[in-house]
Amino acid sequence: MDATTTLPELPQPSMWTSIREALRGSHQDYTSGDLNRAILLLAIPMVLEMVLESLFAVVDVFFVGRIGANAVATVGLTESLLSLVFAVAIGLSMSTTAMVARRIGEKDPEGGAIAGVQAIVLGLTVSLCVGVPCLFYAPRLLQLMGASPEIVATGSGYARIALGGCGAIMMLFLNNAIFRGAGDAAIAMRLLWVSNIINLVLDPCLIFGLGPFPRLGVTGAALATFTGRSIGVLYQFYRLGRGTERLPSLARHLRLNLGVLWRLIRVSITGILQFAIAHTSWIGLVRIVSIFGAAALAGYTIAIRILIFVILPSWGLSNAAATLVGQNLGAQKPDRAETSVWRTGFYNMLFLGGVGVFMVVFAEPIVRLFTHDSDVIPLAASCLRILSYGNIGYAYGMVMLQAFNGAGDTVTPTIVNLFGFWFLEIPLAYWLAIPMNLRSRGVFWSIVIAEGSIAAAGILLFRRGRWKQQKI
C-alpha cells in the first residue's frame, strides 16, 4: 500500500447501537476514539446506577408517608445522620475510582486490582468502626438531632437498622467505585437492579405486614433497604472475585499492600472531609428546620428525597467525567480529559435544567404522590420549587468538583465545600429563617445560593488547570 494512501474512516455506530452497548457493557478504550461516544457509553449505565440508588430513598418515603408525619420525620432525621456515612463512603469511593482509573489508563489492570483490594479492606474496617457504636446509640442520636419523644419511640428501630447496618451502604458505594474506575459501569448498574427489586417487594410487606410478613411500620422500611443492599454487596464480591473484561480477579490479590493502602488513605482523608463538610451542612439545615415542627421537617424530607431522585442521575454524569479524567490523565492525554469535563457539564446542565422547569411547574402534584397531609403538602411543594431554581448551578458544580476528584485532587473541592457550606450556607440559613423570619423557606433559599456559589468557584478553579499535574 502506498504511504500516502489514507484508509477510509469506519462508520460510527448509531445512537441506538451505542445505547445497547452501554447497557450490555462496553469494551471500548475510553482514552481514544470519539469522545461523545465515550461519554455516552460511560454515562448511561452510571446515570441508571444513580437512578436506582435514589430509588431506595424514594420507595421508602413513598410507603412511610402513608404512616404519618412522625414516621417521615424519623426517616429525615436518620437520613441526616446517615449523611455522615455517605460522606465517608463517597470520599473513599472517589479516591478508589481515581486510583483504579489511573491504573487502567496506564494499561496496568493488575495495579487496578491491587488498589481495589486495599479499598475493600479500608471500607470493611471503617464499616465496623462506625456501624457497631451506631447500633447501640441510635435512639440517643435521634434525641441529639432534636427528635420529640414520640419520634424516638416510633423511629428507634428504624435508626438502629439504618445506622447499625451502614456497612452495606459503605461497601455498595465502594465496590461500585472499583467497577466505575475500571470502566465497567454496566455491572454496577445491573447489581442495583437486583437490590432495588428486593427493596421494592419487601418495603410494603414489612411496613404494612402483608401476607406472612410481620407489621413492622417504619422499622420495616429500614429492614427492607438493608436486605436489598446487602444482597447487592454479596453480588459485587462475587463479580470482583471472578474478575471482569477490564479488571483481573481481585481474589488473586487478597493481601495488604501497605504502599498502595497508604496512598489510598492519604487521598481518601481529604475526600472524606470534602463530603463530610457537605453532608454535615445538611445536618445543620435539618436542625434549623426542626425548630418549625414535624410538618416542616416532613415537608423538607419529602422534597429533598424527590430532589435527590433527580439529582443522582446527574451525579452519574459527574462520575462519568471523573472516570474519563482519571483514565485520560493515566494515558497522558490531559487535553482530552479537560474536553470531556466541559462537554459533560453542558449535557448535565441541559438535563437538570429541564428537570428543574418540570419540578417548578408540577411541584404540588408531585408532592401529593408521597403524602396527603394538608399541613405537609404546601411546605414540601414550596421547598421543591425553591430548590429547583438552583438546578443549573448544581449541574455544573457537581461535574467540576468530580473532575478534580477524578484527577486525584481531593483538596480543591474540600476547600470549596468548606467555604460554600459552612461559611456561607449554614449562617445564611439561620439568618434567613429566624432573624429575617422566612422560617423554613429561608433554609431552602440558602441551599440555592450556596450551591450556585460553589458551582462558580468550581468553574474558575478548573479553568486554572493545576489538576492536570496531579499524581496518584
N, C-alpha and C positions, 0 to 999 in steps of 0.2 A: 504493500500500500504506500502511495506517495506521502511524503512527510507533510505536505500541505493539505492533504485530504482531511476534511472535517467529518466526523461521524455525525449522523443525524441525531437530534435530541429525541430521547424517549418520551412518548406522550405521558403527561401527568395523569394519575388515576382520577376518576371522577369523585365528586364530593361524597356520594353515597358509598362508593368503594372505600374511601378513606374512613368514613364513619363506621362501616362494618369492620374494617381492620382495627380501628381504635377500640371497639367493644370486644373484639376477639382477642386483642393483644398484639401490638405491632412489634416487629423486629427491626425497625429502621434505626440507623445510626443518627442520633439527633444532633451530632456535631457537623453534619454535612447535608447537602440536598436542600430542597425547598423549605424555607423557614416557616411559612404559613402552614404548610402541611405538618411540619414537626410540632408546631403549637397545637394544631387540631388533634393530632394523634395522642399527644400527652394530655391536653385539656379535657377532652370528652370523658375519659374514664375518671380523671381527677375531679371534675365537676360533679359527675354522678356519684362518686365516692362521698363527696361532701354533702350532696343532697341526702344521701342515705344516712350519713352521720346525723344530720339535722333532723331526720325523721324520728330518731329516738326521742328528742325533746318535744317535737310537735305531737307525736302519738300520745306521749304521757300526759301532756297538758290537755289534749282533746278529751281523754277519758276522765282525768282527775277533775276537770272543770265541771263534770256532772255531779261531783260530790259536794262542792261548796267552796266558799271563799277561803276558809281556813286551810283546806286541803291544797288549793292553788298557792296560797301564801307559803305553805310548808315547802312546796316544790321550789318556789322562788328563793326562799332563804337558803335551802340546802344547795341549790344550784350556785348561789353566790359564793358559798364556801367551796363547792367543787371547782369553782373557777381557779382556785389556787392549784388544785390538782391538774387542771387543764393547762395552767401556766407551766408547770413542771413538765408535763407530757409534751406540750408543743415545743418548749425550749429544747428538750432532749431530741425531739423529732427533727427540729430544724438543723441542729448540728449533725445529726445522723444522716439526714438527706444530703447535706453539703459534703460530708466526708465520703459517703458512698458514691455520690455523683462525680466527685472529683476523681476518684479512683477509676470509675467506669470510663470517664473521659480520657484518662491516661492509658486506657486499654489494659488495666490491671484488675480484672474481676476477682482474683484471689485476694487482693488487698481490700476490695469492697466487702467480701465475705468476712474477712477478719474484723473490719470495722463494725459490721453488723452484729457479730457475736459479742463484741465489747459493749455495744449499745444495749443488747438484751440483758447482759449481766448487770449493767448500771440500772436499767429500768426495773428489774426484779428487786434489786436492793432498795431502791427508792420506794417501790410499792409497799414493801414490808414496813419500812420505817414510817410511812405516812398512814397506811391503812390500819395497822393494829391499834395505835392510840385513838384514831377516829372511831373505831368500832365501840370503844368503851365510853368515850366522852362526847358522843354525838348530841345527846339531849342538852348537855351543858353548852355546847357550841351554838345550838339554836337559841338558848337564852341570851347568850352574849350578843347575838345578832338582833336582839330586841323582840323575840317571839313572845307572844302572850302565853299564859298557862294553857289556854285551850289549844293553841297551835302546837305547843310542846307535847301535849297529851296526844294530839292527832298524829303528829309527824315524827315522833321519836324512832319508830320502827323504820320509816322511810329513810331517815337520816342515817341510821346505823348501817343499813344495807348499802345505800348510795355512797357514803363516805368510807365505810369499812371495806367495801369492795372496789375501791378506786383503782386497785391494781389492774382490773380488767380494762378500764379506760386507758391507763398508762401504757399497757402492752399493746392495745389495739392501735393507738396512735404511733407507737414506736416501731412496731413491726411493719405497719403500712409505710412509714418513713423509709424503711430499708427498701421496700418494693419501689417506692417512688424515686428514690435516688438512683436505683438501677435502671429506671425507665420501664418497670413492669407495673404500670399503673392499673392495668385491667384486672390484675389479680386482687389488688386492694379493693377495687370496686365490687368484684364478684363476692368476696367473703362478707362484705357488708350487706349484700342482698340476703344472705343466709341469716345474719344476725337480726336484721330488721323484720324479716318474715316471722322469726321466732318471737320477737318482741311484740309485733302486731297481733299475733294469735294469743299470746299469754296475757297481755295487758288487760283486756276486758274480762278474761276468765278469772284472773287473780284479784282484780279490783272488785268485781261485782259477784264473784262466786258462781260462775256459770258451770253447769254440768257437775263433774266430780270435784271441781276445784273449790277450796275454801274462800270465803268472802273476806279479803284482807284489806279492803279500802285502799287508801293511798300507799300503804306498805306494799301492796301487790304490784303497783307500778314500778317500784324500785326493784323488786324481785324479778319481774319480767325483763326489765332492761339489763340487769346484772347477768341473768341467764343467757340472753341473746348475745351480749358482748363476750361472755366467757367462752361460749361455743365458737364464736368468731376467732378468738385468740387461739384456741386449740387448732383450728383450721390453718391459721397463719403459721404456727410452729410446724405443722405437717408440711406445708409448701416450702418453708425455708429449709427444713431438713432435707427435702428432696432436691432443692435447687431449681432454678428457672433457666430460661434461654440466655439470660444476661448474667446471672449470678450463680456461681457454683454452690454446691450443698454446704450450708453452714455447719452441718453435723461434723464435717471433716476438720473444722477449725475450733472445736469446743475446748478452748484453753485460753487462759489470760495472756494478753499481750500488753504489758504494762505501759509500753511506749505509746501504743495506739490509744489505750484506755485513758492515759493522762491527757493526750491531745484532745480527745473527745470531751473529757471533763472540763478542760480549760475553755473550750469553745461553748460548752453547754452552760457553764455558770452564768455568763452574760446573756445567753439565750433564755435561760430560765428567768433571770432577773428582768429581762425585757418583757416577757409575757406576764410575770408576776406583777410588775408595775401596772400593766394594762388591766389585768384581771382584779387586782386588789382595788383599783379605782371603781370597779363595778360593785364591790362590797360596800365601799363608801357611799355610792349612789343609792344602793338598796337601803342602807341605814338611814339616809336622809328621807327617802320616800316612805319608809315605815312610820315616820313621825305622823303622817297624814292618814293612817289607819289601814285596815285589812283590805278595803276596797281599792285604795290607791295602789297598794302593793300587788294585789291580784291583777289589776289592770296593767301595771308595769310589767309583771311577769308574762302575761299573755302576749303583750305587744313585743317584748324582747324575744320570746320564743318564735313568733312569726317572723320578726326581722332576721333572727339567726337562720331561719329556714331559707330565706332568700339570699343572705349574705354568704353562707357557707359554700354555695356553688361558686361564688366569686373568689372565695378562698381557694377553691380548686384551681381556678385560673392562675392565681398567685403561686400556688405550688408548682404549676407547670413552668412558670417563669423561673422559679428557684432551681428546678432541675435543669433547665436549659442553661442557666448561668453557670451552675456547677460543672456540668459536663463540658461546656464550651471553653470555660477557663482551663479545665484539665487538658483540653485538646489545643491549648494555646490560641484560641480564637476569641479574644475579648470583644472585638467589634461585633461579631455575630451575637455574643451574649447580650451586649447593650441593645442591639436592634430588637432582639426577642422581647426584652422588657418593655420598650416603648410600644411595640405592637400589642403585646398582651394587655398593657394598661389601657390602650384605646378600646380594645374589644371588651374589656371589663367595664369601662365607662358606658359603652353602648348598652350592654346587658343590664347593669344595675340601675342606670338612669331610666330605662324603660320600665323596669320593675317598680321604681320609685313613683313614677307617674301613676301607675296602676294602683299602688297602695294608697296614695293620696286621695284618689277618686273613690275607691271602694273600701276604705278603712273600716267603716262600721259594719257592712255586711260580712267582711272577713272575720272581724272580731266575734260576731254573733255565731259563727261556726264553733266557737270554743266556749262560750258562756252565754247564759240567758239572764244573768244577774243585772238588774236595771241600774244598780249603783256602779257596777264594774264597767259596763259597756262604754259609756261616754269617756271614761278615763283611759281605757285601753285604746279606743279609737283616736283620741287626741294624741296619745303617745306615739301611735303608729304613724300618724300623719306627720308629726313634727320630725321624727327620726328619719322618715323617708325623704325629707328635704335635703338631707346630707348624703344621699346615696352616691353622687358623683365623687364627692370627697373621699368616701370610704373606698370606692373603686380604685382610684389612683393611689391612695395612701397604702393600701394593703399590698399592691403589686410592687411598689417601690421599696417598701421595707422588706418584703420577702426576697427581693433581688439581692439586697445586702446579705440576708441570711444565707441565700444560695451560694454566695461567694465566700461564706465563712466569716464575714464581718458582722458579728452579732453586737458589737459595741455601739455602732452608729444608731441602729434602731432603738437600743436601750436608752440612749441619751435623749433621742426624740420622744420616746414614750414617757420618760421621766418628766420632761417639761410639759408635754401635751396633756398628760392625765393627772399628775399630782400637783403641778404648779399652776395649771390652768383649769382643768375640768372640775375637780373637787371644790376648790374655793368658789369658782363661778356658780356651781350647782347650789351651794349653800347660800350664796349671796342672792341669787335669783329666786330661790324657793322661799327663803324666810325674810330677810330684810326687804326685798322687793315684793314680797307677798304673792309671787306667782305659783306658790305651792309646788305640786309635783310637775307642773308644766315647766317650771324653771329648771328642774333637773333634766328634763327632756331636751330643752334648748341648749343646755351646757354640753351635752353629748355632741350635738351637731357642730357647735362652734369649735370644740376641741378636735374633733375628727378632721374638720376642714383645715385647721392649723397644722395638724400632723401631716396631712397629705402635701400641703405646700412646702413644709420643711423637707419631707422625703424627696420631693422632686428636685429641689435646689441642691441637696447634698448628693443625689445620684448623678446629677449633671457634672459634678466636680471630678468624678471618675476614679477616686482613690481606691474604690473597691476592686478595681482590676488588678492591683498589686497584692491582693490578699493571698497569703499562703495558709494551707491547712493540711 
